[in-house]
Amino acid sequence: MAIESLMERRGTFDYILLETTGLADPGNIAPLFWVDDGLGSSIYLDGIVTLVDAKNILRLLDEPAPEETTHAGHEDHSGPALTMAHLQISHADVIILNKSDLVPPEELEQVRQRVTSINGAAKIHVTDHSRTPQIEGVVLDLHAYDHLSSLDFREKGHAHIDPKISTIAITHPAISAEKIPQVDAWLRSVLWENVLPPSPSTGESDDAPPHPTDFEIHRLKGILALDDGSFKVIQAVREVFEIRDSENRRDAPDHCKIVLIGRGLGASITPWERSFRSFLEQAG
Ligand SMILES: Nc1nc2c(ncn2[C@@H]2O[C@H](COP(=O)(O)OP(=O)(O)OP(=O)(O)O)[C@@H](O)[C@H]2O)c(=O)[nH]1
């Protein structure tokens, strides 16, 4: 890859900022940079930043031109098309909500709510002329995959404003370390096979929320609280995921929490929580 030959000139670059075109799906690109520590690459994925045009985003999400909609792998025949703007928002670690001066405060709030309903875990910075208070920690040096902040897990109290892509959060009591292989197997099922393992209670009652069958997870972040007081962190971009020891114990909750962002997750977290719980209860 061209970037790797550039990196052979070690010490030449502090950062590589890869600007994709406005019509690129970050989920196809980001995993390429997520290299195993063991492979000794000097490149690591720092974070995905999405610049949102506050003046145009609602139109882009609701009335996309044909070239602004997604193609292979994202077919969805229910209702309006899934757009590249949805994908670029759903994959982001940081969202710069720009051109804030061009919309009235009420519309800016509407835009913010819509963006949050798609990706409830990203950090949002409202700007004009893309002027951020600083670069480090806002756009660069995010270390978005090394640690999770409490912000990643803020409560998702709002309704599902955007029916296409949403954020849901599963909670579960602390688990024993022996259950980690089961968490890994559950993640492989939902991220690799797009299958939510059924739970015995699913379908028992007529008013049970539907079990999602046609979904696709773009981002997943989690904290696994272990009953010995330690923590593990889960990070995923599309099908690439990692469970690693937490470097930061300060903000960690005393229970497990997994935030999922994706298409077709459904309106209720109940099937997700039930599936996760019953999968972990199974003998290893
Ligand atoms: N009022 C205002 N104008 C802005 C802001 N940001 C950019 N512009 C102006 O908008 C015009 C178009 O700029 P952008 O929307 O950034 O265009 P671009 O991103 O280079 O174009 P694409 O990559 O094709 O999307 C330029 O004249 C900018 O000066 C902003 O926050 N407020």
The ligand as an SDF file (V2000), in Angstrom:
LIG
                    3D

 32 34  0  0  0  0  0  0  0  0999 V2000
  -21.0260   30.7540    6.5780 N   0  0  0  0  0  0  0  0  0  0  0  0
  -20.2270   29.7030    6.5430 C   0  0  0  0  0  0  0  0  0  0  0  0
  -19.6150   29.3610    5.4050 N   0  0  0  0  0  0  0  0  0  0  0  0
  -18.7880   28.2990    5.3930 C   0  0  0  0  0  0  0  0  0  0  0  0
  -18.5690   27.5080    6.5440 C   0  0  0  0  0  0  0  0  0  0  0  0
  -17.7210   26.5130    6.2320 N   0  0  0  0  0  0  0  0  0  0  0  0
  -17.4160   26.6720    4.9350 C   0  0  0  0  0  0  0  0  0  0  0  0
  -18.0660   27.7260    4.4180 N   0  0  0  0  0  0  0  0  0  0  0  0
  -18.0120   28.2350    3.0470 C   0  0  0  0  0  0  0  0  0  0  0  0
  -18.7840   27.3710    2.2400 O   0  0  0  0  0  0  0  0  0  0  0  0
  -18.2500   27.3190    0.9190 C   0  0  0  0  0  0  0  0  0  0  0  0
  -18.1150   25.8630    0.4930 C   0  0  0  0  0  0  0  0  0  0  0  0
  -17.2260   25.2400    1.3720 O   0  0  0  0  0  0  0  0  0  0  0  0
  -17.4300   23.7680    1.8530 P   0  0  0  0  0  0  0  0  0  0  0  0
  -18.8560   23.4580    2.0580 O   0  0  0  0  0  0  0  0  0  0  0  0
  -16.4650   23.5660    2.9660 O   0  0  0  0  0  0  0  0  0  0  0  0
  -16.9800   23.0000    0.5630 O   0  0  0  0  0  0  0  0  0  0  0  0
  -16.0000   21.7670    0.4510 P   0  0  0  0  0  0  0  0  0  0  0  0
  -16.1450   20.9050    1.6390 O   0  0  0  0  0  0  0  0  0  0  0  0
  -14.6770   22.2500    0.0930 O   0  0  0  0  0  0  0  0  0  0  0  0
  -16.6180   21.0840   -0.7700 O   0  0  0  0  0  0  0  0  0  0  0  0
  -16.8950   19.5630   -0.9350 P   0  0  0  0  0  0  0  0  0  0  0  0
  -15.6290   18.8860   -0.5120 O   0  0  0  0  0  0  0  0  0  0  0  0
  -17.2160   19.4360   -2.3640 O   0  0  0  0  0  0  0  0  0  0  0  0
  -18.0430   19.2610   -0.0330 O   0  0  0  0  0  0  0  0  0  0  0  0
  -16.9270   28.0750    0.9790 C   0  0  0  0  0  0  0  0  0  0  0  0
  -17.1600   29.3560    0.4320 O   0  0  0  0  0  0  0  0  0  0  0  0
  -16.6300   28.2180    2.4570 C   0  0  0  0  0  0  0  0  0  0  0  0
  -15.9350   29.3830    2.7980 O   0  0  0  0  0  0  0  0  0  0  0  0
  -19.2470   27.8950    7.7550 C   0  0  0  0  0  0  0  0  0  0  0  0
  -19.1500   27.2450    8.8030 O   0  0  0  0  0  0  0  0  0  0  0  0
  -20.0640   28.9840    7.6850 N   0  0  0  0  0  0  0  0  0  0  0  0
  1  2  1  0
  2  3  2  0
  2 32  1  0
  3  4  1  0
  4  5  2  0
  4  8  1  0
  5  6  1  0
  5 30  1  0
  6  7  2  0
  7  8  1  0
  8  9  1  0
  9 10  1  0
  9 28  1  0
 10 11  1  0
 11 12  1  0
 11 26  1  0
 12 13  1  0
 13 14  1  0
 14 15  2  0
 14 16  1  0
 14 17  1  0
 17 18  1  0
 18 19  2  0
 18 20  1  0
 18 21  1  0
 21 22  1  0
 22 23  2  0
 22 24  1  0
 22 25  1  0
 26 27  1  0
 26 28  1  0
 28 29  1  0
 30 31  2  0
 30 32  1  0
M  END
$$$$
